[in-house]
Amino acid sequence: MAQENVKLLGVLGSPFVCRVQIALKLKGVEYEFVAQDLQNKSEELLKYNPIHKKVPVLVHNEKPINESLVIVEYIDEAWKGKSILPTDPYQRALARFWAKFIDDKVFGAAWKSIFTIDENEREKNVKEAQKAFQFLEDELKGKFFGGEKFGFVDIAAVYITFWIPMLQEIAGLELLTNEKFPKLCKWNQEFLSEPTIKESLPPRDPIFAFFKGLYEKIRASAK
Amino acid sequence: MAQENVKLLGVLGSPFVCRVQIALKLKGVEYEFVAQDLQNKSEELLKYNPIHKKVPVLVHNEKPINESLVIVEYIDEAWKGKSILPTDPYQRALARFWAKFIDDKVFGAAWKSIFTIDENEREKNVKEAQKAFQFLEDELKGKFFGGEKFGFVDIAAVYITFWIPMLQEIAGLELLTNEKFPKLCKWNQEFLSEPTIKESLPPRDPIFAFFKGLYEKIRASAK
């Protein structure tokens, strides 16, 4: 395509934005990262995502696409190069199923495991998150969810590789451990050692500091 | 494909199951409908959907696919014939965005508008559902969301055409009215008059009776 204009409206440290960054990197798409302040939303964000007013938003030749998994599928279909989803319809359906599973069952439960103050509530969420991890552990049959190469489900699951270990360290919580989930932890290491992934992740220190601050603020406000 | 074996595990009266029935009908796929009792889940359901234990499940030559929108996309990719999603990547992304919007923003809010007892809470949900309807009203530019022919978003939205008018009648509620949402109501009529849709919808009377019973039970239990 001639005269490509690709912008990504995002914030550093969002796993949803990171999914899109990995997909763009994998396809070798050059783009401009337009950092957003979610406390003070820009006119550009409100124009391109008037419904949810959230990031990530991919803007391709002035046409906006919202929702991280929708964007990743769009990138796979709009640009040639390494493919993100498999080609076989049944394998594609499985990939979409597991990506949705991660959104529905992992994100919320893991987040609440970390940030819930009430101990009983927290324990309930830990169990829920670990139940979801167990399904993923059982599903993981090769090096990656996508097989020998990482794909749609792996990209959807970036939260588990980078964010969850950091958040459980902050909270002093044993959520995802090698003893309980050896295959998931091995996958985690394999995924993080991929050059495409390494180059797409945010810098750990400022993100760690941000979430540590958030964690302490939430704990303090409950006292 | 030779020796096709297609089964749909479902219940009558579920809009999620109905999505799959419409897609199969549109493609002209013959299948066996295997009715499920969700109060007493069958071994077949637990085998084919061990994670969510829900319907619909499509079983194609012994391979199960779960999650209604994932199934509809699978049907579109696995069988030739009339297409459900558009072919252009950007239009495909928009279709996926709006289908997800319906799942995330319409289902829960509309359901709670009908079945919530607390008046304030109910009012809040009515507002939320109508806010979502307004976005759909504004998005509707042609005869269907898919343009001149109905497609992925229309199928995803079957809940709005068949279930919502019935549920609001049961609850004596004005949720989706011609005054507030003329385009959506016109689309509703167009959609329901399509032969493929008519032949895929459940019979109204028993479904009406079922939801009326449920409504009265919930109201009575709150007294």
Interface residues (C-beta under 8 A of the other chain):
Chain A: I51 H60 K63 I65 N66 E67 V70 I71 E73 Y74 E77 A78 P89 Y90 R92 A93 L94 R96 F97 K100 F101 F135
Chain B: I51 H60 K63 I65 N66 E67 V70 I71 E73 Y74 E77 A78 P89 Y90 R92 A93 L94 R96 F97 K100 F101 F135
